[in-house]
């Protein structure tokens, strides 16, 4: 069997596993967010918080909950890093400096997990396990909560009520993320991922002498890092590190973990709006884009254009032997089309076009299938835009799921889709125009520009992967990517929740012969087209300067 | 005004309590339970899959090592010890830049682009070295035979594996340097070649540390 065929078979196995999980997980999640029963442990937690989980919130209250919880999260994580030097269980690592602490705190709270530090030499056990890993759970739960609030906006009528933020946060964590991550963590350990609390110790070597390792709760963090589409590695090499991702099987398993919730949430959506077919139409859109991008990536990586890769005889720079080109290509596309940003191979050393695909994947706004929750609300915003475009074509007031898409709704959706491109492009342009930020580039020419564009695209879209040659640990990049992550996460949430509130207040309009059937393949086609055209028009000039220039030159 | 300040304070208080409770669940209980189960069921793996030779720990089967001669005076990089099988280049591997009281392995890739002049030079140099080192009397390695993994750095810099092709072109050299027959060394490589998981997951590979330990055992019996 050749590597291409093996790559295709791995892709088919992955699709099969995702298909098996789709209905049970999606339906289960719908039940989690619709049930009026509380688990006993959840009651204890609500008592600890001092919140009544049965109080319905209108959108401003829901938003205040999201913002307050996230603000406290940033502050807590910032202080934890600043105090690392005096915290016990921190391997005697010193405190992290202010700019980097700010950047990292924002990064993990926004589900971005951009890392301007080297995990193994910077963060001790306490910061990793009780700080960073905690945000891996709760930032994912916040994302799902906001998506569920939007779905309730479509599902409910003549009310402004969107549910209770604390209940959604706690249920997502306790009923979905913790059990899933615990099982996944044990699977990873069984395959060789490490899970211990040993300090830094010497291990003998074959040729004599020794090497220094630090232990850590790696498998437990790795599991939620993928399952919650987070992406921040325990080690600098992220999921390329054998202690995070020891075997070819774990690699495929980790890809499965990072895709399963975002895809299954379309089922949750379908169940909650009372038509699973509506969920299938959204799923089909996500799946079409994902599969198309995987196919393109495999093609360009196996063809290994680019002088250095041609000379080497294969695109193995930055890739591990045990994964190979096929599996690494699937990982790269899946991690950038979700908001994960974990890497099992280094995108900067991909072919010019391959690197361009990872960039474009993020630029789509991470909606195919996107991050936990953020993918669903992102694509529902695009669906609103798509029915609006369709409405313009036939001269009818657009509607979606029985709700009128009027001026207010379309303004909110338009604001949403403008934020991340504005952040990514403006910060990139300013960085290129100033005199010192370009010094951080490792490579020169088109690829150097791509490094900067990649950094801000990744930060604004809350992805977190990097063309990691860029030295991002400078005050400029720590501050600007931090701002891009904050604004790129929370401004869209403001518009999503405002839209949800406005939809929930409407009364439903009946389906007539003139209604656009959004559960049909025609709509899926329209939606795929709208996504590609809007992203293409926004980013084409920037892509032409970076990866296209590099890819076409080779 | 006072009202909104106290409302905000109450909200932030609830948020802080929520964070602390969830930190207890996901940042303390969850990792401790997973660690307990992992240590009970998969003790060796949870602690880094250490491997022993002659009763001494010689590394982890998951972490690649270098097999070099001691560094000569006045040289920047050590020469490979050609007696042993060699792993992949690791030009992206770093060394401690903060908390320098330690000498930690700092995993990483080169991040050089496909059109980088530096990378082109690295690949050229590595290829020439592989051809030169592995060509022994009666066996000449051609540049076209050298597989890509032999001349590129991995993502982690700690890749424990090489492709079976790269192991294969080292067989004649290893046999000659150790006074073994080519057939003996070839069998060793064959025994340590791991195919794709279930026949299609990942790529075939040879674990260099395990191969060298087996080679050492063979030499001891020889």
Boltz contact constraints between the chains, C-beta under 6 A:
constraints:
  - contact:
      token1: [A, 6]
      token2: [B, 196]
      max_distance: 6.0
  - contact:
      token1: [A, 6]
      token2: [B, 200]
      max_distance: 6.0
  - contact:
      token1: [A, 9]
      token2: [B, 200]
      max_distance: 6.0
  - contact:
      token1: [A, 10]
      token2: [B, 201]
      max_distance: 6.0
  - contact:
      token1: [A, 45]
      token2: [B, 21]
      max_distance: 6.0
  - contact:
      token1: [A, 48]
      token2: [B, 17]
      max_distance: 6.0
  - contact:
      token1: [A, 48]
      token2: [B, 21]
      max_distance: 6.0
  - contact:
      token1: [A, 49]
      token2: [B, 14]
      max_distance: 6.0
  - contact:
      token1: [A, 49]
      token2: [B, 17]
      max_distance: 6.0
  - contact:
      token1: [A, 49]
      token2: [B, 18]
      max_distance: 6.0
  - contact:
      token1: [A, 50]
      token2: [B, 14]
      max_distance: 6.0
  - contact:
      token1: [A, 51]
      token2: [B, 14]
      max_distance: 6.0
  - contact:
      token1: [A, 64]
      token2: [B, 11]
      max_distance: 6.0
  - contact:
      token1: [A, 68]
      token2: [B, 11]
      max_distance: 6.0
  - contact:
      token1: [A, 68]
      token2: [B, 12]
      max_distance: 6.0
  - contact:
      token1: [A, 68]
      token2: [B, 15]
      max_distance: 6.0
  - contact:
      token1: [A, 69]
      token2: [B, 15]
      max_distance: 6.0
  - contact:
      token1: [A, 72]
      token2: [B, 15]
      max_distance: 6.0
  - contact:
      token1: [A, 72]
      token2: [B, 16]
      max_distance: 6.0
  - contact:
      token1: [A, 72]
      token2: [B, 19]
      max_distance: 6.0
  - contact:
      token1: [A, 73]
      token2: [B, 19]
      max_distance: 6.0
  - contact:
      token1: [A, 76]
      token2: [B, 19]
      max_distance: 6.0
  - contact:
      token1: [A, 93]
      token2: [B, 99]
      max_distance: 6.0
  - contact:
      token1: [A, 118]
      token2: [B, 106]
      max_distance: 6.0
  - contact:
      token1: [A, 120]
      token2: [B, 104]
      max_distance: 6.0
  - contact:
      token1: [A, 121]
      token2: [B, 96]
      max_distance: 6.0
  - contact:
      token1: [A, 121]
      token2: [B, 98]
      max_distance: 6.0
  - contact:
      token1: [A, 121]
      token2: [B, 99]
      max_distance: 6.0
  - contact:
      token1: [A, 121]
      token2: [B, 104]
      max_distance: 6.0
  - contact:
      token1: [A, 122]
      token2: [B, 98]
      max_distance: 6.0
  - contact:
      token1: [A, 129]
      token2: [B, 27]
      max_distance: 6.0
  - contact:
      token1: [A, 129]
      token2: [B, 31]
      max_distance: 6.0
  - contact:
      token1: [A, 130]
      token2: [B, 23]
      max_distance: 6.0
  - contact:
      token1: [A, 130]
      token2: [B, 27]
      max_distance: 6.0
  - contact:
      token1: [A, 134]
      token2: [B, 23]
      max_distance: 6.0
  - contact:
      token1: [A, 134]
      token2: [B, 26]
      max_distance: 6.0
  - contact:
      token1: [A, 134]
      token2: [B, 27]
      max_distance: 6.0
  - contact:
      token1: [A, 137]
      token2: [B, 26]
      max_distance: 6.0
  - contact:
      token1: [A, 138]
      token2: [B, 22]
      max_distance: 6.0
  - contact:
      token1: [A, 178]
      token2: [B, 30]
      max_distance: 6.0
  - contact:
      token1: [A, 185]
      token2: [B, 34]
      max_distance: 6.0
  - contact:
      token1: [A, 186]
      token2: [B, 37]
      max_distance: 6.0
  - contact:
      token1: [A, 189]
      token2: [B, 38]
      max_distance: 6.0
  - contact:
      token1: [A, 189]
      token2: [B, 42]
      max_distance: 6.0
  - contact:
      token1: [A, 189]
      token2: [B, 45]
      max_distance: 6.0
  - contact:
      token1: [A, 189]
      token2: [B, 46]
      max_distance: 6.0
  - contact:
      token1: [A, 190]
      token2: [B, 42]
      max_distance: 6.0
  - contact:
      token1: [A, 192]
      token2: [B, 45]
      max_distance: 6.0
  - contact:
      token1: [A, 192]
      token2: [B, 49]
      max_distance: 6.0
  - contact:
      token1: [A, 192]
      token2: [B, 62]
      max_distance: 6.0
  - contact:
      token1: [A, 194]
      token2: [B, 46]
      max_distance: 6.0
  - contact:
      token1: [A, 194]
      token2: [B, 48]
      max_distance: 6.0
  - contact:
      token1: [A, 195]
      token2: [B, 35]
      max_distance: 6.0
  - contact:
      token1: [A, 195]
      token2: [B, 38]
      max_distance: 6.0
  - contact:
      token1: [A, 195]
      token2: [B, 46]
      max_distance: 6.0
  - contact:
      token1: [A, 196]
      token2: [B, 46]
      max_distance: 6.0
  - contact:
      token1: [A, 196]
      token2: [B, 47]
      max_distance: 6.0
  - contact:
      token1: [A, 200]
      token2: [B, 102]
      max_distance: 6.0
  - contact:
      token1: [A, 204]
      token2: [B, 56]
      max_distance: 6.0
  - contact:
      token1: [A, 204]
      token2: [B, 57]
      max_distance: 6.0
  - contact:
      token1: [A, 204]
      token2: [B, 58]
      max_distance: 6.0
  - contact:
      token1: [A, 205]
      token2: [B, 59]
      max_distance: 6.0
  - contact:
      token1: [A, 205]
      token2: [B, 65]
      max_distance: 6.0
  - contact:
      token1: [A, 206]
      token2: [B, 58]
      max_distance: 6.0
  - contact:
      token1: [A, 206]
      token2: [B, 59]
      max_distance: 6.0
  - contact:
      token1: [A, 206]
      token2: [B, 65]
      max_distance: 6.0
  - contact:
      token1: [A, 206]
      token2: [B, 212]
      max_distance: 6.0
  - contact:
      token1: [A, 207]
      token2: [B, 67]
      max_distance: 6.0
  - contact:
      token1: [A, 211]
      token2: [B, 105]
      max_distance: 6.0
  - contact:
      token1: [A, 212]
      token2: [B, 102]
      max_distance: 6.0
  - contact:
      token1: [A, 212]
      token2: [B, 103]
      max_distance: 6.0
  - contact:
      token1: [A, 212]
      token2: [B, 104]
      max_distance: 6.0
  - contact:
      token1: [A, 217]
      token2: [B, 31]
      max_distance: 6.0
  - contact:
      token1: [A, 220]
      token2: [B, 31]
      max_distance: 6.0
  - contact:
      token1: [A, 220]
      token2: [B, 34]
      max_distance: 6.0
  - contact:
      token1: [A, 235]
      token2: [B, 107]
      max_distance: 6.0
  - contact:
      token1: [A, 236]
      token2: [B, 107]
      max_distance: 6.0
  - contact:
      token1: [A, 236]
      token2: [B, 108]
      max_distance: 6.0
  - contact:
      token1: [A, 237]
      token2: [B, 107]
      max_distance: 6.0
  - contact:
      token1: [A, 237]
      token2: [B, 108]
      max_distance: 6.0
  - contact:
      token1: [A, 237]
      token2: [B, 155]
      max_distance: 6.0
  - contact:
      token1: [A, 237]
      token2: [B, 156]
      max_distance: 6.0
  - contact:
      token1: [A, 240]
      token2: [B, 155]
      max_distance: 6.0
  - contact:
      token1: [A, 240]
      token2: [B, 156]
      max_distance: 6.0
  - contact:
      token1: [A, 241]
      token2: [B, 107]
      max_distance: 6.0
  - contact:
      token1: [A, 241]
      token2: [B, 156]
      max_distance: 6.0
  - contact:
      token1: [A, 242]
      token2: [B, 62]
      max_distance: 6.0
  - contact:
      token1: [A, 242]
      token2: [B, 158]
      max_distance: 6.0
  - contact:
      token1: [A, 246]
      token2: [B, 62]
      max_distance: 6.0
  - contact:
      token1: [A, 248]
      token2: [B, 197]
      max_distance: 6.0
  - contact:
      token1: [A, 248]
      token2: [B, 201]
      max_distance: 6.0
  - contact:
      token1: [A, 248]
      token2: [B, 202]
      max_distance: 6.0
  - contact:
      token1: [A, 249]
      token2: [B, 197]
      max_distance: 6.0
  - contact:
      token1: [A, 249]
      token2: [B, 201]
      max_distance: 6.0
  - contact:
      token1: [A, 252]
      token2: [B, 201]
      max_distance: 6.0
  - contact:
      token1: [A, 306]
      token2: [B, 114]
      max_distance: 6.0
  - contact:
      token1: [A, 306]
      token2: [B, 115]
      max_distance: 6.0
  - contact:
      token1: [A, 307]
      token2: [B, 115]
      max_distance: 6.0
  - contact:
      token1: [A, 307]
      token2: [B, 120]
      max_distance: 6.0
  - contact:
      token1: [A, 308]
      token2: [B, 114]
      max_distance: 6.0
  - contact:
      token1: [A, 308]
      token2: [B, 119]
      max_distance: 6.0
  - contact:
      token1: [A, 308]
      token2: [B, 120]
      max_distance: 6.0
  - contact:
      token1: [A, 308]
      token2: [B, 123]
      max_distance: 6.0
  - contact:
      token1: [A, 309]
      token2: [B, 114]
      max_distance: 6.0
  - contact:
      token1: [A, 311]
      token2: [B, 123]
      max_distance: 6.0
  - contact:
      token1: [A, 312]
      token2: [B, 123]
      max_distance: 6.0
  - contact:
      token1: [A, 312]
      token2: [B, 148]
      max_distance: 6.0
  - contact:
      token1: [A, 312]
      token2: [B, 151]
      max_distance: 6.0
  - contact:
      token1: [A, 312]
      token2: [B, 152]
      max_distance: 6.0
  - contact:
      token1: [A, 313]
      token2: [B, 148]
      max_distance: 6.0
  - contact:
      token1: [A, 314]
      token2: [B, 148]
      max_distance: 6.0
  - contact:
      token1: [A, 316]
      token2: [B, 148]
      max_distance: 6.0
  - contact:
      token1: [A, 316]
      token2: [B, 149]
      max_distance: 6.0
  - contact:
      token1: [A, 316]
      token2: [B, 152]
      max_distance: 6.0
  - contact:
      token1: [A, 317]
      token2: [B, 152]
      max_distance: 6.0
  - contact:
      token1: [A, 318]
      token2: [B, 109]
      max_distance: 6.0
  - contact:
      token1: [A, 318]
      token2: [B, 155]
      max_distance: 6.0
  - contact:
      token1: [A, 319]
      token2: [B, 155]
      max_distance: 6.0
  - contact:
      token1: [A, 320]
      token2: [B, 154]
      max_distance: 6.0
  - contact:
      token1: [A, 320]
      token2: [B, 155]
      max_distance: 6.0
  - contact:
      token1: [A, 320]
      token2: [B, 159]
      max_distance: 6.0
  - contact:
      token1: [A, 321]
      token2: [B, 149]
      max_distance: 6.0
  - contact:
      token1: [A, 321]
      token2: [B, 159]
      max_distance: 6.0
  - contact:
      token1: [A, 321]
      token2: [B, 161]
      max_distance: 6.0
  - contact:
      token1: [A, 321]
      token2: [B, 163]
      max_distance: 6.0
  - contact:
      token1: [A, 321]
      token2: [B, 205]
      max_distance: 6.0
  - contact:
      token1: [A, 322]
      token2: [B, 161]
      max_distance: 6.0
  - contact:
      token1: [A, 322]
      token2: [B, 202]
      max_distance: 6.0
  - contact:
      token1: [A, 322]
      token2: [B, 205]
      max_distance: 6.0
  - contact:
      token1: [A, 323]
      token2: [B, 202]
      max_distance: 6.0
  - contact:
      token1: [A, 324]
      token2: [B, 202]
      max_distance: 6.0
  - contact:
      token1: [A, 324]
      token2: [B, 203]
      max_distance: 6.0
  - contact:
      token1: [A, 345]
      token2: [B, 155]
      max_distance: 6.0
  - contact:
      token1: [A, 346]
      token2: [B, 109]
      max_distance: 6.0
  - contact:
      token1: [A, 346]
      token2: [B, 111]
      max_distance: 6.0
  - contact:
      token1: [A, 346]
      token2: [B, 155]
      max_distance: 6.0
  - contact:
      token1: [A, 348]
      token2: [B, 111]
      max_distance: 6.0
  - contact:
      token1: [A, 351]
      token2: [B, 114]
      max_distance: 6.0
  - contact:
      token1: [A, 352]
      token2: [B, 114]
      max_distance: 6.0
  - contact:
      token1: [A, 442]
      token2: [B, 111]
      max_distance: 6.0
  - contact:
      token1: [A, 443]
      token2: [B, 113]
      max_distance: 6.0
  - contact:
      token1: [A, 443]
      token2: [B, 116]
      max_distance: 6.0
  - contact:
      token1: [A, 447]
      token2: [B, 113]
      max_distance: 6.0
  - contact:
      token1: [A, 468]
      token2: [B, 111]
      max_distance: 6.0
  - contact:
      token1: [A, 469]
      token2: [B, 111]
      max_distance: 6.0
  - contact:
      token1: [A, 554]
      token2: [B, 115]
      max_distance: 6.0
